[in-house]
Amino acid sequence: MESFLQVLYDYVQERQIADYLETWEYRRITYDLEGDWTAFRSTLTAEQDRRLEALLTRERDAGELEEMAVFCSGLSIGVDLGRL
């Protein structure tokens, strides 16, 4: 069952997410974000940059687990509703 969920999750990530993010709000929030990160990181020392990268990696990993949990919860709700 877990591999089935992973396949569905990967499909959603590759084929579905972009459609839902094609909004004005998302574009407004992400506009120039990469440039702002580059400018910010240029002010850090090498040690600060390494520490920041380690924290961001941990945060990204936690976010991916949270996304998977939300996806699995939504899928479970959908299956339950389909049984009604």
N, C-alpha and C positions, 0 to 999 in steps of 0.2 A: 504494500500500500504506500509506503514511504517513497519508493521510486516513482510510482504513478503521480503522487503529489509533486515531486520534483520536476517531472516532465511537464505537468500542467503549469507549474510556477514558471519554469523556463520559457514556455510558450507565451504566457502572459507578459513576461518581461520583454521578450523579443518582438511580439506582434501587437500587443494591446496598449501598453502603458503610454507610448508616444501619443496615441490618439487622445487620451484623456489629459495629457499635459499641453495640448495645443490650445492654451487659453491665454487671454491677455494678462491675467493675474500671474501665471507662471512665468511668462516672458518678462513681465515687469520686475519680478523678484530676481530672476537669473541674469538679467541684462548686465553686462560688464562684470559679472561675478568673477570670472577667471582673471581678468585684468586686475581687479581689486585684490585678489589673493596674491597675485604675483607682486604687486606693489607692496603689500603688507610683508610678505616673506622676505623681500629684499632688505627690510629693516632689521631682520633677525640675525643673530650670530649663528654660526654653524651648529653649536650645541642647542640653542633654542629651536632652530629649525628641525633638528633630529627629534627633540622632545615633542614638538608640535606634530610632526609626522607620525610618531608613535601614538599619540593621543587620537589623532584623526583616524588612524587605522583601526584602533579599538572602537571608536565611535561608529565607523563604517561597518565593522563586523557586527556590532550590536544592532545597528539599523537594519542590516540584512536579515538577522534573526527575527527582529520585530516585524519586518515586512512579510516574511514567510509565515509568521504566526497570524498576522492579519489576513493574509491570503487563505490560509487553512481554515480560519474561523469563518470567513465569508463563504468559502466553498461548502463548509459544513452546514451553514445556515441555508444556502441554496439547495442543498440536497434535502434537508429537512422540509423546506417549503415545497419542494417538488413532490414530496410524499403526501402532501395534504390533498 
